[in-house]
Amino acid sequence: MKLTWLKWGAVPLAVLVSAAGATAVLAQDQSSSSSSQSSSAAPTPAPDAEKKPTVEQRKENQQDRIANGVKSGELTAGETANLEKKEAAINKETRTDRAANGGKLTAAEKAQVNRQQNQMSKQIYADKHNANTAHFGNNKVGQRRENQQDRIAQGVQSGQLTPGETAKLEKQQQGINKQVAKDRKANGGTLTASEKKQVNREQNQASRNIYRKKHNAKTQGEAKPKS
């Protein structure tokens, strides 16, 4: 009888222990779930808004795009001269505004420059994707022309050439190119020996101009203000 009572008395005890363990596990699960929900519900910090490029950064970006277009042949000498003339005008206006405001630009002036650069950006894209391209050819005249354009493009990208200087150099190249095209048309697509010598002399002069402008005191990044 005693053994029987012990046997059956142990059953309720085991049930109680099991129930207590289950209650503890349940409480732990609920606590973990609540903690997880609380963590997921916490607000995620908003990422920092992308900063708008500064006036100087925008200017450098435009020059890089022009330089790439010159080097690839997507921009002709005439198109490049026109773009750089407009870029030089924007830069001049910016310098004037800064001088009048102690070296800074007002919010309205920054907005104005941004609108002008937006127009420039569209013009660069249009010129680079139109039917006009710079075909240099495999002859000596074409190779010389390509070499000059590569040197100009390098000067623009490095900042050694300002937009104003680039515009003048490209205008000079445009004049040589027009003369070559006219002479070829008059001679059935070729140049006479004397015409080739004339082009070579003009390119020698252009080469010296490129060198001087790349090594003078003027540079694209001569002043890089913060705004």
C-alpha positions as CSV (number, residue, x, y, z in Angstrom):
1,M,0.0,0.0,0.0
2,K,2.8,2.4,0.8
3,L,4.6,1.8,-2.4
4,T,1.4,2.2,-4.4
5,W,0.8,5.6,-2.8
6,L,4.3,6.8,-3.6
7,K,4.0,5.7,-7.2
8,W,0.7,7.6,-7.8
9,G,1.7,10.5,-5.6
10,A,4.7,11.2,-7.9
11,V,2.5,11.8,-10.9
12,P,0.9,15.1,-9.7
13,L,4.4,16.3,-8.7
14,A,5.8,15.7,-12.2
15,V,2.8,17.4,-13.8
16,L,3.3,20.5,-11.6
17,V,7.0,20.7,-12.5
18,S,6.2,20.3,-16.2
19,A,3.5,23.0,-16.0
20,A,5.9,25.3,-14.2
21,G,8.5,24.8,-16.8
22,A,6.1,25.5,-19.7
23,T,4.9,28.7,-18.0
24,A,8.5,29.9,-17.7
25,V,9.2,29.1,-21.3
26,L,6.0,30.9,-22.4
27,A,6.8,33.9,-20.3
28,Q,10.3,34.0,-21.9
29,D,8.9,33.7,-25.4
30,Q,6.4,36.5,-24.8
31,S,9.2,38.7,-23.3
32,S,11.4,38.0,-26.3
33,S,8.6,38.7,-28.8
34,S,7.7,41.9,-27.0
35,S,11.4,43.0,-27.0
36,S,11.6,42.1,-30.8
37,Q,8.5,44.1,-31.6
38,S,9.8,47.0,-29.6
39,S,13.1,46.9,-31.4
40,S,11.5,46.7,-34.8
41,A,9.1,49.5,-34.0
42,A,11.9,51.8,-33.1
43,P,12.2,54.6,-35.8
44,T,15.0,54.1,-38.3
45,P,17.2,57.2,-38.6
46,A,16.5,58.9,-41.9
47,P,19.6,58.8,-44.2
48,D,21.3,62.1,-44.8
49,A,19.9,63.9,-47.8
50,E,22.3,64.1,-50.6
51,K,24.1,67.4,-50.7
52,K,23.6,69.4,-53.8
53,P,26.9,70.0,-55.7
54,T,28.5,73.3,-55.0
55,V,29.0,76.0,-57.7
56,E,32.6,75.0,-58.1
57,Q,31.8,71.2,-58.3
58,R,29.2,71.9,-60.9
59,K,31.7,73.9,-62.9
60,E,34.3,71.2,-62.8
61,N,31.7,68.6,-63.8
62,Q,30.8,70.6,-66.9
63,Q,34.5,71.0,-67.9
64,D,35.1,67.2,-67.5
65,R,32.1,66.5,-69.8
66,I,33.4,69.0,-72.4
67,A,37.0,67.5,-72.2
68,N,35.6,64.0,-72.7
69,G,33.6,65.2,-75.7
70,V,36.7,66.9,-77.2
71,K,38.9,63.8,-76.8
72,S,36.3,61.4,-78.2
73,G,35.5,63.6,-81.2
74,E,31.9,64.0,-80.2
75,L,32.4,67.8,-79.9
76,T,33.8,69.7,-82.9
77,A,36.2,72.6,-82.4
78,G,33.3,75.0,-83.2
79,E,30.9,73.4,-80.7
80,T,33.6,73.4,-78.0
81,A,34.5,77.0,-78.6
82,N,30.8,77.9,-78.3
83,L,30.3,75.9,-75.1
84,E,33.5,77.3,-73.4
85,K,32.5,80.8,-74.4
86,K,29.2,80.4,-72.5
87,E,31.0,78.7,-69.6
88,A,33.4,81.6,-69.4
89,A,30.5,84.1,-69.2
90,I,29.0,82.2,-66.3
91,N,32.3,82.1,-64.5
92,K,32.8,85.9,-65.0
93,E,29.3,86.6,-63.7
94,T,30.0,84.4,-60.7
95,R,33.3,86.2,-59.9
96,T,31.5,89.6,-60.2
97,D,28.8,88.5,-57.8
98,R,31.3,87.2,-55.3
99,A,33.4,90.4,-55.4
100,A,30.2,92.4,-54.6
101,N,29.3,90.2,-51.7
102,G,32.6,89.7,-49.8
103,G,33.5,86.5,-51.7
104,K,30.2,84.7,-51.3
105,L,27.1,84.2,-53.4
106,T,23.6,84.9,-52.2
107,A,20.9,82.2,-52.3
108,A,19.3,83.9,-55.4
109,E,22.7,84.1,-57.1
110,K,23.4,80.4,-56.5
111,A,19.9,79.6,-57.9
112,Q,20.7,81.7,-61.0
113,V,24.0,80.0,-61.6
114,N,22.4,76.6,-61.2
115,R,19.8,77.5,-63.8
116,Q,22.5,78.6,-66.2
117,Q,24.5,75.4,-65.6
118,N,21.3,73.4,-66.3
119,Q,21.0,75.1,-69.7
120,M,24.7,74.4,-70.3
121,S,24.3,70.8,-69.4
122,K,21.5,70.4,-71.9
123,Q,23.6,72.1,-74.6
124,I,26.6,69.9,-73.9
125,Y,24.4,66.8,-74.2
126,A,22.8,68.0,-77.4
127,D,26.2,68.9,-79.0
128,K,27.7,65.6,-78.0
129,H,24.8,63.6,-79.5
130,N,24.1,65.4,-82.7
131,A,25.4,64.4,-86.2
132,N,28.4,66.7,-86.0
133,T,31.6,64.9,-85.1
134,A,35.3,65.6,-85.4
135,H,36.7,63.2,-88.0
136,F,40.5,63.4,-87.9
137,G,41.5,60.9,-90.6
138,N,44.7,58.9,-90.9
139,N,46.7,61.4,-92.8
140,K,49.3,63.7,-91.3
141,V,47.0,66.7,-91.3
142,G,44.3,64.7,-89.5
143,Q,46.8,63.2,-87.0
144,R,48.1,66.7,-86.2
145,R,44.6,68.0,-85.6
146,E,43.8,65.0,-83.3
147,N,47.0,65.6,-81.3
148,Q,46.0,69.3,-80.8
149,Q,42.6,68.3,-79.6
150,D,44.0,65.7,-77.2
151,R,46.3,68.4,-75.7
152,I,43.4,70.8,-75.3
153,A,41.2,68.1,-73.7
154,Q,44.0,67.3,-71.3
155,G,44.4,70.9,-70.4
156,V,40.6,71.4,-69.8
157,Q,40.4,68.3,-67.6
158,S,43.5,69.1,-65.6
159,G,42.4,72.7,-65.0
160,Q,45.4,74.2,-66.8
161,L,43.1,75.8,-69.4
162,T,40.3,78.1,-68.4
163,P,37.0,78.1,-70.4
164,G,38.1,81.5,-71.9
165,E,41.5,80.1,-73.0
166,T,39.9,76.9,-74.4
167,A,37.4,78.9,-76.4
168,K,40.2,80.9,-78.1
169,L,42.2,77.8,-78.8
170,E,39.2,76.0,-80.3
171,K,38.3,79.0,-82.3
172,Q,41.8,78.9,-83.8
173,Q,41.4,75.2,-84.5
174,Q,38.0,75.8,-86.1
175,G,39.6,78.4,-88.4
176,I,42.3,75.9,-89.5
177,N,39.7,73.2,-90.0
178,K,37.5,75.4,-92.2
179,Q,40.5,76.3,-94.3
180,V,41.4,72.6,-94.8
181,A,37.8,71.7,-95.7
182,K,37.7,74.5,-98.3
183,D,41.0,73.5,-99.8
184,R,40.1,69.9,-100.0
185,K,36.8,70.7,-101.7
186,A,38.6,72.8,-104.3
187,N,41.1,70.0,-105.0
188,G,38.8,67.0,-105.2
189,G,39.3,66.0,-101.6
190,T,43.1,66.3,-101.3
191,L,45.5,69.0,-100.3
192,T,48.4,70.3,-102.4
193,A,51.9,70.2,-101.0
194,S,51.9,74.0,-100.4
195,E,48.5,73.7,-98.6
196,K,49.9,71.0,-96.3
197,K,52.9,73.2,-95.5
198,Q,50.5,76.1,-94.7
199,V,48.4,74.0,-92.4
200,N,51.5,72.7,-90.7
201,R,52.7,76.2,-90.0
202,E,49.4,77.2,-88.6
203,Q,49.3,74.2,-86.4
204,N,52.8,75.0,-85.2
205,Q,51.5,78.4,-84.1
206,A,48.5,76.8,-82.5
207,S,50.7,74.4,-80.7
208,R,52.7,77.2,-79.1
209,N,49.5,78.9,-78.0
210,I,48.3,75.7,-76.4
211,Y,51.6,75.4,-74.5
212,R,51.6,79.0,-73.3
213,K,48.1,78.9,-72.1
214,K,48.6,75.6,-70.3
215,H,51.7,77.0,-68.5
216,N,50.7,80.5,-67.6
217,A,49.4,81.7,-64.3
218,K,45.8,81.2,-65.1
219,T,44.2,77.9,-64.0
220,Q,40.7,76.6,-63.8
221,G,40.9,76.1,-60.1
222,E,42.6,79.3,-59.2
223,A,40.0,79.9,-56.5
224,K,37.9,77.2,-55.0
225,P,35.5,78.7,-52.4
226,K,33.3,76.5,-50.3
227,S,30.0,77.7,-51.7
